Amino acid sequence: MTLLQKSLTENIYMVFGASVPYAIQAAPDTVHSWGQPRSQGGLSWATYKATVRRDGVFSGAAGLRNFNEELFDPISRNLANGWERAFQQQLPVILESFGRDTAVQLRRFHEAARGRAEERGINVSGLSTLSSQVIVHARSVEALMVNIGAKITEIQREANRGFTPAIVAAMRSAYQACTNESGQGSYARMKVIMGTHVEYARHSMFHTASSTVRGALDDMCDSIKQVSFASVVICFIMYLSISHLYEWPGSSILIRWARTFVSTLLFDACSLSISTQEISTRIKPILDIMHREYMRTLGKQRFYVSFRFTLLTVGQ
């Protein structure tokens, strides 16, 4: 389980599990309260009718009433603190730590490459280019963190608004049936219709609402997993840059093509417009070509191992 998934599980998913039974238990009393005398907080016939006609939401002289939110209140009340803790406190720290750790790895990678090149005296002039590229890649990581943070904010807002539509969908048939009631005794019949419907629907609609939101958050986690793949792409660009230090015969055109191709992958990953599977599928041919070209020209077993390791890393 990733840190992101752990945060969502502890602060949100576990609240779902603990709060849904309370919502199921409270639903009949909530519905019953709508039909109580006005002196006890109930609604008049006209307000009740106007509310069901508008899918459970109506703002009149007595103020706003939202049947859907009132039914979901036992869950939303318990969820508020955990939701804020996950999305306002823990997730930003996770992203910041990821960016910091990735930048550290890039610097370590660069220092190791520079040390090997200086020891061997191979194309030392290329070190300045490599140093500048470290800065570029670090900025790419920063851009990645910004985009991921914005994506999380967007998704969590949409997810938080996803509870009510699920309740509305579960209650719509009752709202429609109550709307169709008219004539003498219609208020009493509306209350019976609503009570009977909720008695049945309460056992599934809260699970459906929470599952809908959890699905959206799980999709968010899948999108954020692209961060790790983008990091692999960044490190792979470093491999291509360092390859200049080894002066492969006739490889400069190949390297320029591969760097352009992988840079496009990085851009797509930063904007979260590409799936992890697509990144893996599109980057494998580059690794295979680079490996095949190198083995054809120099045949160094050491670089073969390096490329195969990178290939396995990207494919995970």
GIGISUL-V343042 format. One record per residue. N is the residue number from 1. D_LAST is the distance of its C-alpha to the last C-alpha in Angstrom with 2 decimals. Layout:
BEGIN
{{N:D_LAST} {N:D_LAST}}
END
This chain:
BEGIN
{{1:15.36} {2:14.96} {3:18.27} {4:18.64} {5:18.36} {6:20.67} {7:23.17} {8:23.34} {9:23.73} {10:26.46} {11:28.34} {12:28.08} {13:26.75} {14:28.98} {15:31.87} {16:31.41} {17:31.76} {18:34.78} {19:36.54} {20:36.34} {21:38.96} {22:41.29} {23:40.98} {24:41.74} {25:44.71} {26:46.07} {27:45.86} {28:49.25} {29:51.09} {30:49.55} {31:50.74} {32:54.09} {33:54.59} {34:54.48} {35:57.59} {36:59.55} {37:62.74} {38:62.20} {39:63.88} {40:61.01} {41:58.24} {42:58.16} {43:58.37} {44:61.33} {45:61.29} {46:60.91} {47:57.92} {48:56.22} {49:56.79} {50:55.54} {51:52.37} {52:51.39} {53:52.28} {54:49.61} {55:46.71} {56:47.66} {57:48.06} {58:51.51} {59:53.21} {60:56.96} {61:59.87} {62:58.40} {63:55.14} {64:51.59} {65:50.52} {66:47.01} {67:46.88} {68:43.12} {69:42.44} {70:45.13} {71:43.49} {72:40.09} {73:41.72} {74:41.10} {75:37.34} {76:37.39} {77:39.80} {78:37.55} {79:34.38} {80:35.76} {81:35.30} {82:31.78} {83:30.71} {84:32.25} {85:30.84} {86:27.23} {87:27.46} {88:30.20} {89:29.61} {90:26.27} {91:23.74} {92:25.43} {93:25.26} {94:21.52} {95:21.00} {96:23.57} {97:22.03} {98:18.60} {99:20.49} {100:22.64} {101:20.00} {102:18.04} {103:21.44} {104:22.24} {105:19.19} {106:20.18} {107:23.71} {108:22.91} {109:20.91} {110:23.95} {111:26.45} {112:24.92} {113:24.89} {114:28.41} {115:29.65} {116:28.53} {117:30.07} {118:33.28} {119:33.64} {120:33.46} {121:35.36} {122:32.99} {123:33.45} {124:34.15} {125:35.22} {126:31.63} {127:30.93} {128:32.65} {129:30.44} {130:27.32} {131:28.83} {132:29.46} {133:25.92} {134:24.70} {135:26.92} {136:25.61} {137:21.95} {138:23.10} {139:24.91} {140:21.90} {141:20.20} {142:23.48} {143:23.57} {144:20.11} {145:21.41} {146:24.57} {147:22.96} {148:20.69} {149:23.86} {150:25.86} {151:23.40} {152:23.49} {153:27.28} {154:27.59} {155:25.47} {156:27.12} {157:30.51} {158:29.90} {159:28.53} {160:31.58} {161:33.80} {162:32.20} {163:34.12} {164:37.56} {165:36.85} {166:35.54} {167:38.80} {168:40.85} {169:39.38} {170:40.25} {171:43.73} {172:44.64} {173:46.61} {174:48.72} {175:49.32} {176:50.46} {177:52.70} {178:54.31} {179:54.83} {180:56.70} {181:59.11} {182:62.55} {183:66.16} {184:67.80} {185:65.53} {186:62.36} {187:61.18} {188:61.44} {189:59.60} {190:56.79} {191:56.33} {192:56.25} {193:53.72} {194:51.43} {195:51.81} {196:51.24} {197:48.14} {198:46.51} {199:47.45} {200:45.29} {201:42.50} {202:41.86} {203:39.94} {204:37.18} {205:37.33} {206:36.12} {207:33.12} {208:32.43} {209:32.85} {210:30.52} {211:27.88} {212:28.12} {213:27.54} {214:24.73} {215:22.99} {216:23.41} {217:22.06} {218:18.98} {219:18.40} {220:18.92} {221:16.22} {222:13.71} {223:15.15} {224:15.00} {225:11.28} {226:11.57} {227:13.23} {228:10.31} {229:9.00} {230:12.70} {231:12.98} {232:10.62} {233:12.92} {234:15.89} {235:15.17} {236:14.71} {237:18.09} {238:19.41} {239:18.50} {240:20.45} {241:23.26} {242:23.59} {243:23.80} {244:27.25} {245:28.38} {246:27.91} {247:29.98} {248:28.39} {249:31.22} {250:31.15} {251:27.71} {252:28.84} {253:28.72} {254:25.25} {255:24.02} {256:25.85} {257:24.33} {258:20.73} {259:21.41} {260:22.97} {261:20.17} {262:17.44} {263:20.00} {264:20.25} {265:16.55} {266:17.07} {267:20.18} {268:18.61} {269:15.90} {270:18.80} {271:20.79} {272:18.05} {273:19.12} {274:15.84} {275:13.06} {276:9.35} {277:9.23} {278:12.11} {279:10.83} {280:8.08} {281:11.05} {282:13.57} {283:12.25} {284:11.53} {285:15.33} {286:16.20} {287:14.39} {288:16.05} {289:19.36} {290:19.42} {291:18.77} {292:21.36} {293:23.84} {294:23.67} {295:24.08} {296:26.95} {297:28.73} {298:28.29} {299:26.26} {300:25.13} {301:22.99} {302:21.91} {303:20.24} {304:18.65} {305:16.84} {306:15.88} {307:14.49} {308:12.56} {309:11.00} {310:10.17} {311:8.84} {312:6.41} {313:5.56} {314:5.56} {315:3.79} {316:0.00}}
END
